Amino acid sequence: MQDVLRSVKSGYPNVTKAYSRQDNAGCYHSSATILACPVVSSSTGVQIRRIDFSDPQGGKGAADRLAATCKAHVRIFINEGHDVTNATQLKDALDSHGGIDGVRVACLDAVTTASPISEPAKIHHVSKLNNFEFTEGGIKAWRAYDIGRGKEIKADTSTTESENRWLESTFSPGKFKSFGHKEKKHVDDDESPKTRESSSDVQESQTNHGLYTCPESGCTRVFQRHSALTKHLSSEKCIRSLEKHTLMDLAKLGCQQVLEEGVGVVPTLRTTSVANKQSGERLTEGWALRPAKKAYRFSEKQKAYLTAKFNIGQSTGRESRRKSCSM
């Protein structure tokens, strides 16, 4: 994380904040990653504001979709007759054919881990916390995004940058994938006058202030010039749509349908008990969270029984079935 933010800061000096979205891998969703973020922020100059982990058992996320694109790119590289058996060849495969949009690759010779000077700090039940926000006073965590007041965690600020060994790598050239609306394509100057005229006619037909309407039944085209109407009748297709009604017309039609279907039927109102709704219990905070399952271990009697069944099957060569082994 420190190496990535350092590379981002060197390429884009105006970046000052970072929001991280990660999956639930053990190397990411751990106390070491969360508690190291304040030190990473001070060393890179990019303030890490939030780290959000994807929902447990929530299916494939955005990172998995991007990984599928990378695998398909590598598969094309292999089908061309190349080998991908080490990290260097994998980097060459991802960078082949101009690379992948929004993907930059770095290759390291080796990753060495230094022995910690002191016992690392831990966050209790960190696997149950999925959203972390970093503030000046510490860390605030939630099990579900922005549900409840959150849990305050005091960050250890005694760790200095000299106690950490940062990785140094060089990413492949490229740009980040931007999120937002794509810019509309500009109209070329080589556009034919016929195309310009037809586009202007369409714009005229979309306005409701036209003077000339199409005489064909159901057509909604309206024009401001008689020449445009003549061109439409001679060479263009009519745009038909369903007949529109006002709210008053819809109310009259609905009333007519009800009267025709319910002739001679006396309407009745159902009585509902308001007391039952008001006496309902109030839901406690966290009722929608997934409850933790309690782990159960086999007793000594169960272990001895299963071991005996296994020994019988091993000596006779007949595997015991599940129904015969049920206790």
N, C-alpha and C positions, 0 to 999 in steps of 0.2 A: 504494500500500500504506500509506503514512504517513497519507494522508487517511482511508482506511477505518478504520484502527486508532484514529485520533484520534476519529472519530465514534463508534466502539464504546465507547471509554473514557468519552466524555462522556455516553452514554446508559446505560452499565452500568459504574459506577465499581468494582465488585468484580472485574472481569475483569483479570487480571494476566499471563496467558500466552496465546500464540497459536500454532496449528499450521496451516501453510498447505499446501494441496493445489492444484497448478497443472498445466496441460498443457505441452506442449513447444514452445509458440510462442517465436520468437526474442526477443521483447521481455521474456519472463519468464525463460526458461532462459538466462541470461547472467551474466557476471561482475559487471556493474554491480548487478543485483538482489541477488545473494548478498552482495556486500561491503557493500552499503548497509544491510543488515538490523540490524547493531549500532547504527548511528546512528539508524535508525527506532525501535528499541526504547527508546533513551535519550530521544528527543524525545516519544514518546507515553506512556511509562509502562507499555507492554504488552510483555513479554519474548517475542520470537519464538524459540521453542524448536526448531522444525523446519520445513523446506521440502521437500516431497516432490513430485517431478514424475512424471506418469503414464508408463507404459512406452512406449518408442518403438514405433510401429506396433502398439500394443495395442488398437486399436479406439476406439470412442467411450467417453468417460468421463462422470462425473457432471455436469461443466460443460456438456458437449454436450447431455445430456438436459434440463437446465434451459434451455438456449438454444432447444431445440425447443419447449418450453412457451411461452417468450416469443414466438417466431415465430408460433405459433398464436394467441396473444392479440392480437398486432399484426394478423394477418390478419382476425380478427373485427372489429377497429376499422376496417380499410379497407373491409370489406364493408358497413359501415354508412354509407358515403359520405364518409368522412374521408380526408384526404391525409396521407401520411407521407413527406416529402421532405427533412426536416432533423432535427437533433438535438432541437429543442424539440418537434416533432410526435411523434417517437419516444418521448420521455418521457411526453407526454400519452397516447399509445396504451398504454404499459405500465402507467400509473396508472389507466386507464379501468376502469369496472365494479369498483371496489374494489381494483384492483391484483392482483398475483400473490403467493401465500403464500411468504414467505421472500425476496422480491425487493424491494430498495430502489434507486431510480434517482437519479442526480445528473447534471446537465447543466452543461457548462462552455462559456463563450463562446470561449475560445482557450487553447491550451497552448503556452507559450513555453519554449524550451530555451536555457539560458545556456551560453556557451562555457566549457569546463572550465579551471580555473586551472592544473592540472598534468596530465600524462599519466595517464589512468586506469589503475588496476591491473587485471591480468588473471589468471584462473585457467586454467592449461594444461589442455586437453582437457576443458573444462567441459561440453561437449555429451555426453560419455560418462558423466558423473556425474549420478545421478538422485535421490539422497537426501542431505540436508545437515542436520547437527545443530550447533547453536550452543552452545558452552560458554564458560566464563570464559577458558580458555586459547586459544581460537581456534575453528576450524570443522573438523568431521570429516565426510568425504564417503564415500559408497559408490556403486558402480555398481548393485548390487542391494540391496534393503532388508535390513539387518542381516546381510549375508553377508560374513564376513571381519573383519579388524581396522579397516578403513577407512583413509582417507588424511587425514593431519593438514595443515590449511591455516592459516597464520598470517594473522589478519585485521589490516588496517591501521587502528589506532585513532587515527591522527593527524587524520583528517577530523573536523571539527567541524560542529555543526548550522548555523552561520552560513554555511558554504560551500554549503549546499544551498538550493534554492528550492522550498519545499513548495507543493503545490496546496491550494486552499481551496474547498470546495464544500459545498452543502447537500443532504443526501439527503432523498428523499421519506419521509413518515412511514410507519411500519410496524414489524413485529417480525421477529425472526429465527426461522427454522424450527428447532424443537427436534427432536433425535434421541433417541428412546427409546420406551418402551412408552406407548401411549395409555391414558388413564385410563378405567376402566369407567364406563358410565353408571349413575347412581344410580336406584333404583326410585322412581317418583313415588308420592306419597301417594294419588293418585286411582286406583291400581291396584285392579281389581275383586277381591273375595274369591275368585272362582273361579280367577283366575290365580294368586293366592297359594297356593291349595290344590293346584293342579296342579303348581306348582313345588316345593312341599314333598313331594309324592308322588314326583317325579322324584329329589329328593335322597334320599328313603328307599329308592328302588329301587336307587340306586347303592351303597348300603352293603351289606355282606355279613352284617349282624347282624339282618336281618329275620326275623319269625316266620312270615309267610305268603308262600308262593311261588305263582306263577301255575301252574295245572294244565295249561296248554297246552304241548304238546311243543315244545322249542326256545326258549321264552320265558325270558329272564333276569331279568324284573322280580321284585323282592322287596319286601314291604311290612311295616311294623310294626303297622299297624292293619287290622282286618278290613273297615272301611268303605272304606279305600283300595283293598283288593283287589276288593271288590264293584264299586266305581266303575270300576276298570280292566277287569273282565270285561264290564261293561255298555256302556261308551262309548269306551274307549281301545283303541289298537292295541298288539299285542304286539311287543316288541323281541327279535328272534331273532338268534342268533350261532352260529358254528361250535362244535362240541363241543370242549372243551379237554381235553388230556391232560397227565398229569404226565411228568416226565423219565423215570421208570421205564417208563411205558407207551410213550413214544416209542422208547425203547431196545429194548423187546420187539418192537414193530411193525417197527422197522428190521432187527432180527436175523431176524425171520420172512421179510421180503421178500428179504433176501440169501440165506437158505437155500433159498427156493423158486426163485429165479432161477439160482443157481449150483450146482445139484445135479450131482455128478459132476465138477466142475471143481477141479483142484488149484491153489491159489493160488501164485503165484510172485512173488518180490521182485526188483526191478530194481537192478542194481549201478550205483552212481555213483562217479565218480572224484573223490575228495576232493583229490587233489594238484593238479588243474587249477584248482579254486576257490581254493586257498590261494596258488597261484603267480601269480594275477592282479595286474596292475599297479595301484598306488594312484592314484586320480584326483587331479589337481592342482587347486589352488584356482582357482576361476573357470572350470571346464570347461563350465558350463552357460550362460555369458554368450555373447551373440552376437558372433562375431568381426568385426573391422573389415575392410571390403573395400578392397583397394588400387585406386586410380584409375589407369587406363591412358590414355595420350594417343596420338593417331594420329601416325605418323611422317611425315616430309616426302614420302616415296614414296606413302603412303596418301592424304595430302591432295591431292597432284597427280592421282592416279588418280580420286578422287571429284570433283574440280573439273572434270576433262576430261569425265566422264560427265554432269555437270550442264550444262556448256556445250553438249554435243551435244544433250541434250534440249531446251534452250532455243532452239537454232537450228533444229532440225527439228520441234519441237512434239510430239515423242513422249517421254513420260516413261519413264525406264528402270525396269525392274522390279527387285525385290530379288534375285531369283535371278541375273539377268544381271550385277548389280553385285558379287556376292560374290567375294571374293578368295581 
